[in-house]
Amino acid sequence: MPYFGQPPWQCRLGDVMGKSAANERLKLRATFYNNIAVGLVITGIAAPYFATASRNNERNWPPDIGAWERITAIFSEPSTQLAVGIMAVSFAAALQFRRAAERAIVKIED
């Protein structure tokens, strides 16, 4: 039974809306969370990666330096450490939003 006198958004989903409308609302919520996760991956992982990679390609490395020395020199810079930290936090946040999308999808009824 609907709760008369209350706005529809304060009632339970099944009281005011039909099952298909409630399912559509859950799908929209899952899509929203999934889009946030994709945005976090793109802006939080790809952008710092390409910024760091382009900055490191502009260096004039001596020809006798090895790959390991290049890697340790790159990761010893504070800007690279910051980029790696941003990537890690963005990836963790993207996973949380993806899990929220999965939790919303599980609630869909037949």
N, C-alpha and C positions, 0 to 999 in steps of 0.2 A: 504494500500500500504506500502510495506517496504521502509524504508529510506535507499537508496543506499549510500554507502560510510561510513556507520557507522557499528561498530561491532554489532553482533546480540544481545548481552546482553544490549545494549543501546536502543534498539527498544522496543516498547510495546510488551507484550506477544503475542497478537493475530496477530501481523504483520508478524513475522518470523515463529513462531511455529503454529502448528495446535491446535485445541481446546483440543484434548486428551493429547498432550504434555504439554500444559499449565496447564491442570488439574493434570497431573502427577507431575509437578513441585510444584504445591500447596500442593499436598499430601506429597511430600518429605519434604517441609518446615514444614508442620504440624507435621510430624513424628519427625523431628529434635527437634522442640520445646517441643514436648511431652516427648522425651527421656531426654532432659535437665531437665524437671520437675521431672521425675522419679529419675534421678540421685541426684537432690537436696533433694528429700524426703529421699532417702536411706542414703546419706552421711550426710545430715544436720539434720535429725531427728533421724533416727535409731541409728547411730553411737554414738552421744552424750548420747542418752538414755541408751544404753547398757553399755557404759563406766561409767556413773554415777551409774547405778544399780549394776554393778559388784563391784564398789568401796564401795558402801554402804552395800553390802552383806558381805564384809570382816570385818566389824566392830564387835566388841564384845560389844553388847548392854547389859546393866544391865537388869535382868529379870523383874524388877518392873517398867520399863519405858513403858509408853503407846504409842499407835500409833501416836497420835497427837504430842507428844513430839519428836518422831522420825522424823516426817515430818518437824516440825519447825527446828529441828537441821540440817536436810539435806539441807533445802532451805536457811539456814542462811550462808552456806559456799559460798565463792566467786566462786569456781569452778562449783558448781551446778547452781548458778545464770548465769554464763557465758554459760553453756550448755543450759539452758532454753532460753537465748537470741539468741543463735545460732539456736536453733530449731525454734523459732518464725520468725527470718529473713529468714531462709531457706524455711519455709512453705509459707511465703508471696511471696518469689521469685518464688517458684514452682507454686503457683496460677497464677502469672502473665504470666509465660511461658505457662501454660495450657490454659489460656485465649487467648494468641497469637495463639496457635494451633487451637483453636475453630474459631478465626477470619479468619485464613487461610482456614479452611475447608468450611466455609460459602461461600467463593468466587468461589468454584468449580461450573462449569456450566454443564448442561446436554448435 
